[in-house]
Amino acid sequence: MRRNAASTEKEAVMTEKRRGRKTQVKGVKDLANGLYLVRARGWDSSGRPIERERKVQAKSIREAQLIKFEFERELSDHAPKVSEPAAPKRVGELSKVWLTHRQQMLRRDGTPRLAPSTRVRYEHTVSVLIEPYLGEVSLEALTRRMVERWRDHLGAHFASATVNGALNVLRSILRDAECRAADGVRPLEQDDTRITDDEPNALDEEELQAFVKAARELYPQHMALILVLLTTGQRISTVLALRLEDVDRARHTLTFRRRLSEGELLPGVKRSRKAHDVAPLLDEVAKELDRARAGLSERQKETGLVFPAEDGRHHARTLLREPFKRILAQAGITKRFTPHGCRRTAAAFYRRVAGSAVSKAIVGHTTDRMHEHYAVVSSEEKRTAARGAFRLLDGGKNGGSDGGSEEAAGAKSL
């Protein structure tokens, strides 16, 4: 059976290819006597990828490489034309692209970079605070003055912390498009914060005693959880994720290694997925944990959680919202106090008796600024300091005390 000319030529090329000597140039083989075999990749007329070989005469490997480049250029004439997607022209379109990109970002272990709570916050910011107002504005038309008017309009309807958070998101969105319209816009002053001297979301010594007493009477089933919150200064999302292996009775410590975010369990504490906090386990708290454990069903015990719900899952973070309202009313405390206020109370109490370094280590603060925000200075501390500083006014009768033992007295009867 006779072979056609194409088959014969292909077989000859393959024979020479096997005989050829590899060179330092990828895709070029030396067939000897100035003859080279070059291999190039490209596309056929239908846009499918192909690979072609050609024997060429050249004075050197360098010349053979240049011929190879020309060969590839010929084959590239049929390359499929991939058009770049049109860049978003409006703020609304750009916001959606930014949000999708952030939601799809992954860590090296394959988990999403955004915590579920952050993802929800970004979605709310884009859909509620940015798109309805700036969505139809083109990037070319957007100015700093427009962003300032948008900020001021939101400031009349939302808390300044909410507005400033939205401003930060808008800056990130615009910077991705190399637009700097929001860079010079200043955030709103934090004049609407709920944390003030009169409303610190923290309890003093007398209030703490009344609160704990009322909690024992009304919600003994939540007493262990409340005491862990008060004595460790941890967030409720972290405490609800506590497991039995995190309770070290020998060392009298509680180790917080994970937290809940929108019902999803994440590794680490809030500041870092690789960090954990170690807090002291007081004897009274350990006894309350034992009492709570004794009241659990077998199904709850099998979960390994310290604070499991009746169905064996994690409790919702709102578990103590209504109980706190009733406890405050029973204790006669009229100021605002929430489960997160336990963190502020713990930070302040630990700072007063042990200093900022110990307090920061227990509650997990990494900066002095954040710790100062939580560990508020009470009026009694200020009065004690005044008596010590100006003891000469009463002849020194009330001087010398730094208030340490006095401030610590309220913490003895938890």
Secondary structure, DSSP 8 states (H G I E B T S, - for coil): ----HHHHHHHHHHHHHHHSEE-SSTTEEEEETTEEEEEEEEE-TTS-EEEEEEEEE-SSHHHHHHHHHHHHHHHGGG-----------BHHHHHHHHHHHHHH-B-TTS-BSS-HHHHHHHHHIIIIIIHHHHTT-BTTT--HHHHHHHHHHHHTTS-HHHHHHHHHHHHHHHHHTT--TTTT-----S-S-S--SS--S---HHHHHHHHHHHHHH-GGGHHHHHHHHHH---HHHHTT-BGGGEETTTTEEEE-EEEETTEEEESBTTBTT--EEEE--HHHHHHHHHHHHTS-HHHHHT-BSSB-TTSSB--TTTTHHHHHHHHHHHT--S---TTHHHHHHHHHHHHHH-HHHHHHHHT--SHHHHHHHS---HHHHHHHHHHHTGGGGTTTT-S--SHHHHHGGGTT-
